[in-house]
Amino acid sequence: MFIAFTKKCVIMNTRCILLILIMFLFYPGCGEELTNESLFDKPSPDEMKPALDTITEQILQMLNEVREENRLSADALVSTGTSGDEAARALSLKLDNITYSHSSLIISPENVVTTAAPEQYASLIGTDLSYQNETMFATEKQSPVVSNIFYLEEGFYGISISYPIFSGEEYLGYTDVTIRPEEFFHPIISPFTEQTGYEVFILQTDGVTVYETSEVETGKNVLTDPLYDTPEMRNVSRAVIDNPEGTIEYSFWNRFWNKQTERQAVWNTLTLDNQEWRIGVVRDINGSADESGTPNEQTGDVNASIAGLTTFVEDATVFAKSTGKQEACDVFNNLSGPFVKEDLYIFGYANDGTTLALPYQQGIVGKNRMDLTDINGLSIFSGIKGAAQRGGDYLYYVYPNPNNDYQYQLKLVFVKPVDDDWFIGSGIYLPWIEAELDPEEINVLVARVKQAVSHAEKVGKEQALDDFNNLDQPYANGGEYIFAYDYNGTTLALPFQPELIGTTRMDYTDQYGAHIIYQEIDAVKQGGGFVYVVYYNPDTGENELKLCYILPAGNDWFVGSGIYTGTNFQ
């Protein structure tokens, strides 16, 4: 993050901002293209400010769209009432119109949930949320509120963006949209970080990190967390919290957490709907923003590499069980040790998310990575933990390759539990596969799956499945088709493979051994998410890498769809 050993701190005026996203090597409004020299040499605050100013309007527009959808639903609820089917439909319509929204509630003046959407949160109806400070605050204000980050009844840390419901002067309660910061902001910030090297932080004025490009810092309090427990770091933290705008130079771990580097940050303040955030943009002073190399061509026999990977992890598991956690992790973290072979290395995590072994990113060892996601939004930690809890499994995600200048590449990983407390794994990189997808394509995918869930809620499960399986319906649009399974792995919708409908596929693996249905169910239990699979593309007839997005459609089944990357695995 921005906080580290202070070099100098200069407070200066900048505009109020929220986040930073520059997806091109232009700053709109600056009137000139930024060359590699001007972008990657030591930046000045004046160079960073236009980027902040430009993205502010884009992010404010994004938040205002959520606010407007909340307002429209609040107006509709005056007519429909704040409970019942019509109220639930109003909430579902709102969620359909907001990408990466997670859920929506209606809270009565007595702080009781009267309506919830999607359907899987209906069990919250009747719950008294008076114990939540954020709920009490929104009820007291009776005005639009962007809450602090807090643990929600939905079962995760998130932010409630709320809007009051008034019938004339009578206060009927409020309706909200719940977001997970890592999901909501990731599709915007990740492409910027990859293309420019800038990182972004969002801080509450109490010091809690709402979002950080470095995922190990999200949720940490910069004023109290041991990660920043030196006098100098505390002083810098206090300077950022106490001053609504400024710049700072310091040294800290780079974004790959493999070395310390000189850094620079520019921050400002956004005040919106009873919330105040410190927003900052960070980059290395002397490092290149583009730390990637050229993708390697496909080499070797993948199946032979997988066999070697499996043996490598199994041998490491035996070693860890025989020597104990501390000694084993000391060996795994030794770059000259037997378990580091260029880009083949052992990583280790405790079940609570604490990093135990990560030899090429020593700065992350000891840090919690519970919220770790890849560049396309897949939840990495929940995936590898699920694989370990199944006794060992394969899965895919995109991760920096230390043997190729930390370029983000697709990685096939094998994970094994050591005991009930921790697990280890390793992976092989597949650099010839284009795995970094267009954020707009991902947004369209998420919207497509959310629309399928809404359709199921509207027409019922039986009719929805008939529609999903009907090749004449829009839900079976080639490679964009909707699929559905129950939580036992029974196939409910698979329009281009009708012979599989009604069969149980829990033990199905793709051609490289990944148990896909297990992974999809794990994602659904988290409220929805992404999974990679190598699967048949009806548009090409080939097996291709596919990024799937999955959401629960009810208490016992889920739906999904995907984006094929075009890479032929045969």
DOKOL-69207 format. One line per 3 residues: number of its first residue (from 0); their letters; for each residue z negated, x, y negated of C-alpha. Coordinates in pm, 1 decimal, padded with zeros to 6 digits. Layout:
<pts>
NUM> a> Z X Y  ...;
</pts>
This chain:
<pts>
0> mfi> 00000.0 00000.0 00000.0  -00032.0 00103.5 -00364.1  -00394.8 00209.9 -00342.9;
3> aft> -00474.8 00576.6 -00279.0  -00580.7 00899.8 -00448.2  -00511.7 00851.4 -00815.1;
6> kkc> -00280.2 01084.1 -01006.5  -00267.4 00883.6 -01323.8  -00302.7 00526.4 -01435.2;
9> vim> -00112.2 00398.1 -01737.1  -00150.5 00034.9 -01837.1  00164.4 -00106.3 -01991.2;
12> ntr> 00325.0 -00437.6 -02078.7  00558.3 -00608.5 -01833.7  00660.3 -00968.7 -01776.7;
15> cil> 00469.1 -01198.4 -01539.6  00625.1 -01174.5 -01198.0  00572.2 -01283.7 -00839.6;
18> lil> 00768.5 -01074.2 -00594.0  01059.1 -00836.5 -00570.0  01393.5 -00881.9 -00398.2;
21> imf> 01703.6 -00684.2 -00475.2  01957.8 -00731.6 -00198.4  02231.2 -00536.0 -00372.5;
24> lfy> 02246.3 -00203.1 -00551.3  02278.8 -00392.5 -00879.2  02009.0 -00526.8 -01105.3;
27> pgc> 02153.3 -00846.1 -01254.7  02129.6 -00836.8 -01629.4  02101.2 -00460.7 -01657.3;
30> gee> 02475.2 -00418.1 -01713.9  02532.9 -00117.9 -01488.9  02541.4 -00029.4 -01122.2;
33> ltn> 02255.5 00183.3 -00992.2  02387.9 00497.0 -00830.1  02211.2 00667.6 -00541.6;
36> esl> 02092.0 00931.5 -00789.6  01937.9 00679.7 -01030.3  01788.7 00470.6 -00750.4;
39> fdk> 01639.6 00743.0 -00534.0  01525.9 01004.6 -00784.9  01175.0 00972.2 -00923.3;
42> psp> 01174.8 00619.8 -01067.4  01026.7 00536.5 -01402.1  00845.9 00211.2 -01479.4;
45> dem> 01141.4 00115.6 -01695.6  01365.9 00137.9 -01388.9  01132.0 -00074.9 -01179.3;
48> kpa> 01064.2 -00345.0 -01439.6  01416.6 -00496.5 -01440.8  01394.6 -00543.6 -01065.4;
51> ldt> 01063.3 -00722.3 -01106.1  01196.6 -00939.9 -01385.0  01512.2 -01031.1 -01194.3;
54> ite> 01338.3 -01139.5 -00877.3  01067.2 -01329.3 -01062.1  01305.7 -01608.8 -01148.5;
57> qil> 01433.0 -01630.5 -00789.3  01084.6 -01652.1 -00640.5  00958.0 -01890.5 -00905.2;
60> qml> 01254.5 -02111.3 -00826.2  01158.3 -02094.4 -00459.1  00799.4 -02198.4 -00531.6;
63> nev> 00909.1 -02465.1 -00775.7  01129.4 -02614.9 -00504.2  00818.5 -02650.2 -00286.1;
66> ree> 00633.3 -02799.5 -00580.3  00915.4 -03049.2 -00645.1  00928.5 -03157.1 -00279.0;
69> nrl> 00553.3 -03209.3 -00293.7  00593.2 -03416.9 -00608.8  00865.7 -03632.8 -00454.2;
72> sad> 00656.9 -03697.8 -00144.1  00353.5 -03778.1 -00359.1  00560.0 -04035.2 -00548.3;
75> alv> 00688.5 -04186.3 -00223.0  00337.8 -04209.4 -00079.0  00230.6 -04439.3 -00360.9;
78> stg> 00465.9 -04697.7 -00207.7  00420.5 -04618.2 00162.4  00045.1 -04566.5 00150.5;
81> tsg> -00130.0 -04247.1 00253.6  -00152.0 -04322.0 00624.9  00066.8 -04463.5 00899.7;
84> dea> 00422.0 -04407.2 01023.9  00590.7 -04435.8 00685.1  00359.5 -04174.7 00536.9;
87> ara> 00426.1 -03942.5 00832.8  00801.0 -03984.0 00782.7  00763.5 -03891.0 00415.3;
90> lsl> 00588.0 -03570.2 00516.0  00849.6 -03490.0 00781.0  01128.6 -03537.0 00529.9;
93> kld> 00955.2 -03296.0 00294.2  00917.0 -03032.6 00565.7  01284.2 -03066.8 00656.9;
96> nit> 01373.6 -02967.6 00302.9  01153.0 -02655.7 00283.5  01253.0 -02352.1 00488.0;
99> ysh> 00955.7 -02180.3 00654.2  00714.6 -02458.7 00575.8  00473.7 -02495.2 00861.0;
102> ssl> 00293.1 -02826.6 00825.2  00192.2 -03093.3 00576.0  -00119.5 -03305.7 00538.2;
105> iis> -00242.5 -03592.3 00324.4  -00605.5 -03553.2 00221.7  -00805.4 -03852.1 00094.5;
108> pen> -01038.0 -03836.0 -00208.7  -01318.3 -03798.3 00047.6  -01146.0 -03483.4 00189.1;
111> vvt> -01045.2 -03654.8 00515.0  -00701.5 -03601.7 00672.8  -00515.9 -03934.8 00673.3;
114> taa> -00168.1 -03817.0 00784.9  -00028.6 -03497.3 00938.2  00318.4 -03363.9 01019.1;
117> peq> 00478.7 -03242.5 01238.7  00363.1 -03466.3 01520.1  00168.5 -03195.2 01704.3;
120> yas> -00085.5 -03192.6 01419.7  -00156.6 -03565.8 01445.4  -00486.7 -03477.7 01615.3;
123> lig> -00611.1 -03362.3 01272.8  -00607.1 -03719.6 01141.3  -00964.3 -03824.7 01067.8;
126> tdl> -01088.1 -03465.8 01031.0  -01329.1 -03412.9 00742.1  -01228.8 -03093.2 00561.5;
129> syq> -01514.5 -03095.7 00312.0  -01637.0 -02765.7 00455.7  -01322.4 -02589.1 00329.4;
132> net> -01361.9 -02455.8 -00023.4  -00985.9 -02478.2 -00077.0  -00981.5 -02847.9 00011.6;
135> mfa> -01275.8 -02920.7 -00215.1  -01110.1 -02726.5 -00497.4  -00783.0 -02925.0 -00474.3;
138> tek> -00974.4 -03253.3 -00466.2  -01181.9 -03151.3 -00766.4  -00881.3 -03036.4 -00972.2;
141> qsp> -00662.8 -03340.0 -00895.7  -00366.4 -03128.3 -01009.0  -00110.9 -02899.4 -00838.7;
144> vvs> -00281.6 -02609.3 -00660.4  -00165.7 -02290.5 -00487.9  -00470.3 -02209.1 -00275.2;
147> nif> -00621.8 -01877.5 -00174.8  -00531.1 -01753.8 00171.5  -00772.1 -01908.3 00424.0;
150> yle> -00808.0 -02010.3 00788.7  -00660.4 -02356.3 00832.6  -00736.7 -02635.5 01077.2;
153> egf> -00383.2 -02581.4 01207.4  -00512.6 -02261.0 01364.7  -00384.5 -01973.2 01148.5;
156> ygi> -00430.6 -01803.6 00813.9  -00215.6 -01961.8 00549.3  -00180.3 -02099.3 00198.7;
159> sis> -00187.4 -02465.3 00099.5  00046.6 -02564.3 -00183.1  -00071.3 -02909.2 -00289.8;
162> ypi> 00015.6 -03193.2 -00527.8  -00202.0 -03491.3 -00627.8  -00112.8 -03854.5 -00549.1;
165> fsg> -00177.4 -04101.6 -00830.6  -00111.8 -04475.1 -00847.6  -00137.8 -04528.9 -01219.3;
168> eey> -00468.3 -04369.8 -01304.8  -00613.7 -04414.0 -00954.6  -00641.6 -04089.9 -00755.1;
171> lgy> -00533.6 -04148.7 -00391.4  -00576.4 -03792.7 -00266.2  -00326.7 -03510.0 -00237.3;
174> tdv> -00044.4 -03392.3 -00012.7  00032.5 -03031.5 00066.5  00273.6 -02791.4 00228.4;
177> tir> 00117.1 -02521.0 00442.3  00285.4 -02181.1 00464.2  00212.3 -01862.9 00652.7;
180> pee> 00261.6 -01584.0 00397.4  00417.6 -01346.3 00651.2  00676.4 -01610.4 00746.2;
183> ffh> 00737.8 -01748.8 00399.4  00782.4 -01417.8 00215.6  00922.8 -01199.8 00495.1;
186> pii> 01285.0 -01326.0 00484.6  01297.2 -01241.1 00114.9  01113.7 -00910.4 00102.1;
189> spf> 01233.6 -00749.6 00424.6  01603.8 -00721.1 00327.6  01501.4 -00578.9 -00009.4;
192> teq> 01276.7 -00317.5 00152.4  01547.3 -00214.6 00396.4  01813.9 -00176.0 00130.0;
195> tgy> 01612.6 -00019.2 -00152.7  01297.0 00130.0 -00001.0  01074.3 -00072.9 -00235.5;
198> evf> 00759.5 -00229.5 -00094.2  00578.7 -00533.4 -00231.4  00217.5 -00644.0 -00247.4;
201> ilq> 00056.2 -00970.2 -00356.9  -00317.4 -00962.9 -00432.3  -00564.7 -01231.6 -00518.0;
204> tdg> -00795.7 -01141.0 -00804.7  -01084.4 -01122.1 -00556.5  -00901.3 -00830.4 -00391.1;
207> vtv> -00768.4 -01007.0 -00080.1  -00411.3 -00912.2 00013.1  -00191.3 -01220.3 00042.0;
210> yet> 00117.5 -01024.8 00146.8  00202.9 -00660.5 00203.6  00522.8 -00499.3 00328.4;
213> sev> 00289.9 -00284.1 00537.5  00159.8 -00552.4 00770.9  -00165.2 -00372.3 00857.8;
216> etg> -00290.1 -00440.8 00504.1  -00229.9 -00817.0 00484.2  -00563.0 -01000.1 00478.4;
219> knv> -00757.1 -00685.5 00387.2  -00978.2 -00684.8 00078.0  -00890.1 -00377.0 -00125.3;
222> ltd> -01234.5 -00379.9 -00287.6  -01437.1 -00380.8 00035.9  -01222.7 -00285.3 00337.8;
225> ply> -01294.5 00054.6 00499.6  -00923.2 00138.8 00473.1  -00980.9 00205.5 00102.0;
228> dtp> -01336.4 00336.3 00126.7  -01328.2 00635.7 -00107.2  -01446.4 00640.7 -00470.7;
231> emr> -01096.8 00714.9 -00597.8  -00936.3 00437.6 -00395.1  -01199.9 00187.9 -00502.4;
234> nvs> -01138.5 00284.9 -00863.9  -00765.6 00226.9 -00830.2  -00826.3 -00106.6 -00657.7;
237> rav> -01055.9 -00210.8 -00938.3  -00799.7 -00101.6 -01199.0  -00532.2 -00324.4 -01047.2;
240> idn> -00767.1 -00620.7 -01013.5  -00913.5 -00582.4 -01362.8  -00585.5 -00526.5 -01546.6;
243> peg> -00316.4 -00794.8 -01545.1  -00038.3 -00536.2 -01570.7  00015.0 -00163.8 -01536.5;
246> tie> 00165.0 00132.4 -01352.8  00008.8 00394.3 -01130.0  00099.8 00708.5 -00940.2;
249> ysf> -00090.6 00810.2 -00628.1  -00053.9 00943.5 -00274.1  -00072.5 00730.6 00036.6;
252> wnr> 00099.1 00672.0 00370.9  00470.5 00592.7 00345.2  00600.7 00260.3 00477.4;
255> fwn> 00646.4 00403.9 00828.1  00286.8 00536.0 00831.8  00400.2 00873.0 00965.3;
258> kqt> 00318.0 01090.1 00660.9  00145.1 01079.6 00323.5  00364.4 01087.6 00015.8;
261> erq> 00351.9 01057.1 -00359.7  00401.5 00696.3 -00464.1  00442.8 00481.7 -00772.4;
264> avw> 00361.8 00115.0 -00831.3  00424.9 -00131.4 -01110.2  00226.3 -00454.1 -01113.6;
267> ntl> 00188.1 -00765.0 -01319.4  00032.6 -01110.4 -01287.8  00164.2 -01450.0 -01191.6;
270> tld> -00040.5 -01753.7 -01291.9  00075.2 -02073.7 -01125.6  -00097.8 -02402.0 -01039.1;
273> nqe> -00459.9 -02285.2 -01058.5  -00377.3 -01953.6 -00888.8  -00356.2 -01600.3 -01025.0;
276> wri> -00193.5 -01321.0 -00825.2  -00145.4 -00953.4 -00895.6  00208.4 -00865.8 -00788.6;
279> gvv> 00329.1 -00510.6 -00741.0  00639.7 -00312.8 -00651.0  00589.6 00022.5 -00478.5;
282> rdi> 00812.8 00312.7 -00378.4  00799.2 00680.7 -00287.2  00844.4 00909.3 -00588.2;
285> ngs> 01028.9 01193.6 -00415.6  01143.5 01032.0 -00090.9  01475.8 00871.3 -00020.1;
288> ade> 01479.0 00493.8 -00010.6  01729.3 00509.4 00271.2  01554.2 00685.9 00556.8;
291> sgt> 01797.9 00563.0 00815.6  02069.3 00748.1 00998.9  02393.3 00648.1 01161.5;
294> pne> 02361.9 00429.1 01472.3  02421.8 00608.7 01797.6  02696.9 00501.2 02028.1;
297> qtg> 02602.9 00340.3 02357.5  02507.9 00615.1 02598.5  02393.0 00633.0 02955.8;
300> dvn> 02317.0 00366.4 03212.2  02083.2 00103.4 03066.4  01961.4 -00006.3 03408.0;
303> asi> 01874.8 00353.2 03496.9  01695.2 00388.0 03162.7  01497.3 00070.7 03234.8;
306> agl> 01392.8 00207.2 03574.6  01275.8 00527.5 03406.5  01094.7 00326.0 03138.3;
309> ttf> 00910.9 00121.7 03399.1  00797.4 00430.2 03586.8  00692.0 00596.8 03260.7;
312> ved> 00464.3 00305.3 03163.0  00324.3 00260.8 03513.3  00236.9 00630.9 03531.4;
315> atv> 00070.3 00607.4 03190.4  -00127.4 00302.7 03306.6  -00260.8 00491.7 03609.8;
318> fak> -00350.0 00783.8 03382.5  -00532.1 00555.5 03134.8  -00731.6 00384.2 03408.6;
321> stg> -00838.1 00716.4 03558.8  -00931.3 00899.2 03237.4  -01064.8 00619.9 03016.8;
324> kqe> -00948.5 00476.1 02686.3  -01050.5 00751.8 02444.1  -00917.6 01047.1 02642.7;
327> acd> -00598.6 00862.9 02736.3  -00526.8 00765.3 02375.2  -00588.5 01122.3 02259.6;
330> vfn> -00316.3 01230.7 02501.5  -00080.6 00945.0 02409.6  -00114.0 01036.5 02039.0;
333> nls> -00034.7 01404.4 02102.8  00327.4 01463.9 01997.8  00336.4 01768.6 02227.5;
336> gpf> 00179.2 01584.6 02519.3  00337.9 01460.1 02843.2  00374.5 01101.9 02723.2;
339> vke> 00598.1 01175.2 02422.9  00960.8 01241.4 02512.1  01158.7 01211.6 02187.8;
342> dly> 01197.1 00834.9 02124.4  01025.0 00748.1 02454.2  00652.2 00736.5 02385.7;
345> ifg> 00345.2 00535.4 02481.3  00186.3 00293.9 02235.4  -00150.3 00128.4 02290.6;
348> yan> -00332.0 -00168.4 02138.8  -00663.0 -00346.9 02181.2  -00635.7 -00719.6 02242.4;
351> dgt> -00776.0 -00783.6 01893.5  -00475.1 -00606.3 01738.6  -00631.3 -00265.1 01671.5;
354> tla> -00382.8 00020.4 01712.1  -00506.1 00275.7 01966.0  -00199.2 00492.9 02025.4;
357> lpy> 00112.9 00536.8 01813.5  00208.8 00905.6 01809.9  00487.9 00892.4 01551.2;
360> qqg> 00289.9 00672.7 01310.1  -00053.0 00832.3 01306.4  -00148.1 00652.7 00985.1;
363> ivg> -00156.2 00320.1 01169.6  -00395.2 00434.1 01445.5  -00719.3 00242.7 01401.8;
366> knr> -00552.4 -00026.8 01190.1  -00508.5 -00390.8 01292.0  -00149.9 -00511.4 01350.2;
369> mdl> -00215.9 -00870.4 01451.1  00040.5 -00988.2 01193.6  00310.7 -00734.8 01285.5;
372> tdi> 00662.6 -00882.5 01267.0  01006.5 -00726.2 01294.7  01280.7 -00739.0 01030.1;
375> ngl> 01411.8 -01074.0 01159.0  01069.9 -01239.2 01159.7  00974.4 -01206.9 01527.3;
378> sif> 00599.4 -01173.6 01584.2  00578.1 -00838.6 01764.2  00207.6 -00823.4 01838.8;
381> sgi> 00177.9 -01172.5 01984.3  00481.7 -01092.6 02200.5  00348.6 -00768.7 02346.5;
384> kga> 00001.1 -00914.8 02392.5  00150.3 -01209.3 02582.1  00348.6 -00970.3 02801.1;
387> aqr> 00030.1 -00778.9 02882.5  -00163.2 -01097.0 02959.8  00104.7 -01190.6 03213.2;
390> ggd> 00028.3 -00867.2 03397.0  00328.5 -00680.9 03258.7  00665.6 -00786.8 03121.4;
393> yly> 00973.1 -00687.6 02921.7  01066.3 -00809.8 02575.6  01284.9 -00714.5 02280.5;
396> yvy> 01215.2 -00652.9 01913.8  01355.5 -00445.0 01628.1  01153.0 -00134.2 01540.5;
399> pnp> 01195.7 00203.5 01363.0  01338.5 00475.7 01589.5  01153.3 00802.8 01515.7;
402> nnd> 01433.5 00998.8 01681.7  01690.5 00855.0 01440.2  01519.9 00890.8 01100.0;
405> yqy> 01318.6 00572.9 01156.7  01625.8 00352.5 01149.8  01550.1 -00003.6 01259.7;
408> qlk> 01706.7 -00060.3 01601.8  01674.1 -00307.1 01887.1  01413.9 -00194.2 02137.9;
411> lvf> 01360.8 -00313.0 02495.5  00990.6 -00273.2 02569.0  00784.3 -00280.4 02888.9;
414> vkp> 00412.7 -00360.2 02847.5  00125.3 -00332.4 03098.4  -00246.7 -00411.9 03069.7;
417> vdd> -00490.2 -00126.0 03130.1  -00792.3 -00353.5 03158.5  -00921.3 -00672.3 02998.4;
420> dwf> -00962.6 -00501.8 02659.5  -00639.8 -00311.5 02592.5  -00279.3 -00257.9 02696.3;
423> igs> -00004.1 00000.1 02663.9  00373.7 00001.6 02657.1  00687.1 00192.4 02579.6;
426> giy> 01049.5 00111.0 02510.6  01407.6 00227.8 02502.0  01621.7 00184.8 02191.9;
429> lpw> 01960.0 00013.6 02214.8  02121.2 00153.4 01896.5  02472.3 00023.8 01961.7;
432> iea> 02350.1 -00336.1 01927.7  02363.0 -00487.0 01579.8  02025.8 -00658.8 01563.2;
435> eld> 01954.3 -00691.7 01190.0  02070.5 -01043.5 01107.3  02169.4 -01207.3 00780.9;
438> pee> 01858.2 -01376.4 00633.6  02067.1 -01676.2 00530.7  02184.8 -01720.5 00892.1;
441> inv> 01820.7 -01713.6 01001.2  01731.1 -01973.4 00738.2  02010.9 -02197.7 00869.0;
444> lva> 01880.6 -02149.5 01224.7  01525.6 -02247.7 01124.5  01655.8 -02555.0 00940.6;
447> rvk> 01865.8 -02655.0 01243.9  01565.5 -02647.4 01476.9  01344.5 -02831.4 01229.1;
450> qav> 01610.5 -03101.0 01199.6  01615.2 -03136.1 01579.6  01235.9 -03183.9 01578.2;
453> sha> 01269.4 -03447.6 01306.7  01537.7 -03624.5 01509.0  01308.0 -03633.0 01812.2;
456> ekv> 01024.9 -03776.2 01603.5  01258.9 -04041.1 01464.9  01434.2 -04162.3 01783.3;
459> gke> 01184.0 -04062.6 02050.8  01190.3 -03797.1 02320.6  01421.0 -03973.1 02569.5;
462> qal> 01693.6 -04056.6 02318.0  01667.8 -03714.7 02153.9  01720.4 -03536.4 02485.3;
465> ddf> 02022.2 -03754.8 02558.3  02162.6 -03657.0 02219.1  02089.5 -03286.0 02267.9;
468> nnl> 02268.4 -03287.0 02605.1  02570.1 -03486.7 02482.5  02864.9 -03254.9 02416.6;
471> dqp> 03007.5 -03511.4 02174.7  02696.6 -03494.4 01954.7  02649.0 -03233.6 01677.0;
474> yan> 02346.9 -03092.5 01860.0  02583.4 -02930.9 02113.0  02788.4 -02737.0 01860.2;
477> gge> 02898.6 -02436.0 02064.8  02663.7 -02138.6 02035.9  02447.5 -02333.9 01788.1;
480> yif> 02340.1 -02582.1 02056.5  01986.4 -02718.7 02083.7  01791.6 -02650.3 02402.8;
483> ayd> 01459.6 -02799.8 02517.5  01192.1 -02729.2 02779.9  00851.0 -02864.4 02867.8;
486> yng> 00545.2 -02640.5 02887.1  00589.6 -02601.4 03263.1  00933.4 -02446.9 03212.0;
489> ttl> 01129.5 -02755.0 03318.6  01472.3 -02767.9 03156.1  01510.7 -03079.9 02942.2;
492> alp> 01819.2 -02999.2 02733.7  02086.8 -02736.3 02800.7  02422.1 -02897.7 02719.1;
495> fqp> 02651.5 -02619.4 02842.5  02460.2 -02570.1 03168.8  02390.2 -02930.6 03277.1;
498> eli> 02333.1 -02826.4 03636.4  02003.4 -02667.2 03525.7  01858.3 -02981.3 03367.5;
501> gtt> 01548.8 -03087.9 03557.7  01499.5 -02745.9 03717.2  01200.4 -02521.9 03653.3;
504> rmd> 01293.0 -02190.4 03490.6  00951.8 -02039.1 03427.8  01042.8 -01737.4 03640.6;
507> ytd> 01388.1 -01696.0 03488.7  01461.7 -01345.6 03358.5  01759.5 -01224.9 03162.3;
510> qyg> 01968.9 -00937.0 03293.5  01718.2 -00677.7 03169.5  01411.0 -00845.0 03314.6;
513> ahi> 01262.5 -01036.4 03017.6  01081.4 -01359.6 03111.5  01223.6 -01567.4 02830.2;
516> iyq> 01061.5 -01905.5 02896.4  00715.5 -01748.0 02902.3  00789.4 -01582.9 02567.7;
519> eid> 00917.4 -01907.1 02417.7  00604.7 -02092.5 02529.1  00390.3 -01815.1 02377.5;
522> avk> 00577.1 -01862.5 02047.9  00531.6 -02240.1 02059.7  00157.7 -02201.1 02112.7;
525> qgg> 00153.1 -02006.1 01784.4  00313.3 -02305.0 01614.1  00668.7 -02177.4 01659.8;
528> gfv> 00854.5 -01851.1 01621.2  01135.6 -01619.9 01727.6  01235.2 -01471.9 02065.3;
531> yvv> 01523.9 -01241.3 02161.3  01718.1 -01298.4 02482.6  02038.6 -01175.0 02639.2;
534> yyn> 02207.6 -01502.9 02731.3  02537.7 -01675.3 02798.4  02735.3 -01765.3 02487.3;
537> pdt> 02947.1 -02078.2 02545.3  03180.2 -01977.1 02262.8  03278.0 -01644.2 02422.0;
540> gen> 03178.3 -01677.1 02787.9  02985.6 -01348.3 02760.4  02619.8 -01249.0 02781.0;
543> elk> 02511.5 -01155.9 02428.1  02195.1 -01077.3 02240.4  02057.8 -01399.3 02092.5;
546> lcy> 01778.7 -01455.3 01841.7  01616.5 -01789.8 01921.9  01385.3 -01996.7 01704.1;
549> ilp> 01148.8 -02237.9 01879.7  00928.1 -02521.7 01756.0  00703.2 -02771.1 01934.6;
552> agn> 00858.6 -03118.7 01946.5  00550.3 -03292.1 02084.8  00238.5 -03221.8 02284.5;
555> dwf> 00426.2 -03125.6 02601.0  00773.4 -03000.2 02507.4  00962.9 -02784.7 02260.2;
558> vgs> 01311.1 -02734.7 02120.9  01505.0 -02431.1 02005.5  01838.2 -02288.8 01906.9;
561> giy> 01976.1 -01942.8 01841.7  02210.9 -01699.6 01672.9  02436.8 -01486.6 01892.0;
564> tgt> 02497.3 -01134.0 01762.8  02837.2 -01089.6 01928.4  02729.2 -00788.0 02134.9;
567> nfq> 02862.9 -00807.2 02491.1  02605.1 -00689.3 02746.2  02832.6 -00703.5 03049.0;
</pts>
